[in-house]
């Protein structure tokens, strides 16, 4: 199973979260299922999302289009070991 771990730095969490919610259908079509979202306890502008990936090429295409979900981000595809 493949997962995608994204870490996002945003300057407007409320605005980012609203835009992220609006993109739920696009994520579903990209084969992504949000498993968990965390917000930094000491860094409220930092968000970490864990997704289950059904189709890596579609997920990569979605990442390329989204360019950070409205913030600066890093993304890593991970495999369970």
N, C-alpha and C positions, 0 to 999 in steps of 0.2 A: 504494500500500500504506500502511496506517495502523499505527502503533506506539503503544504506551502506555509512558511512562516514569514510574515511581513512585519517590519517595524517601521512605524510612521512617526515623523515629527511634524506637528501641525501648530499653527499659531492661533487657530480658532477651532477648538474641539467641537463646540456645538454645531458650527457650520459644517465642519468635516463630517461629523456623525450623521447629520441630516443628508448630506450628499451621498454618503456611504449607503445609507438606508435606501435612497432612491435608486441605487445601482444593483439592488438585490437580484432583479431579473437577469441583468447582464452577467452577474457572477454565476447564477444558476445555468445559464446557457453556455458558459465557459467551463462547465463541469466542476465548479467549486462549491463546497458546502462549508459555511462558517461554523467551526466547532467551538471556538472560544475567542473572546476579545478581552484584553486587559488594558488598563490605563495605568501609567506610572503612578505609584503611591506618592513618590516625592517629586515626580516630573509629570504633571498633569497634561502636558503637551505631547507626551510620548504614548503611543498606542501600539500594541502588539496584537496581531490577529493570527490565528491558526486555522487553516482551511484543510479539508480533505479534498484531494485532487482526483477526479474521475478520468480526466483526459489532459495529459501534460501539455501537448501542443496547443490546445485551446486555452488552457490556463496561461501559458506563456504569451499567447497572442493578446489575451485580456490584460496581462501585466503591461505589455508594450503599449497598449492603447491608453490605459489608465494613468500611466506616468506618475504614480505616487498617491493616487486617491486624493489629490488636492493638498499634498504635503510632500516633504522630502522622505524618501523611503529606501529601505533595503529589503530584498526578498530572497529567500532560500528555499529550494525544493529539497525535501528530506525524505528518506526512506526509513521505515521501522526496521530495527535489527534485533 
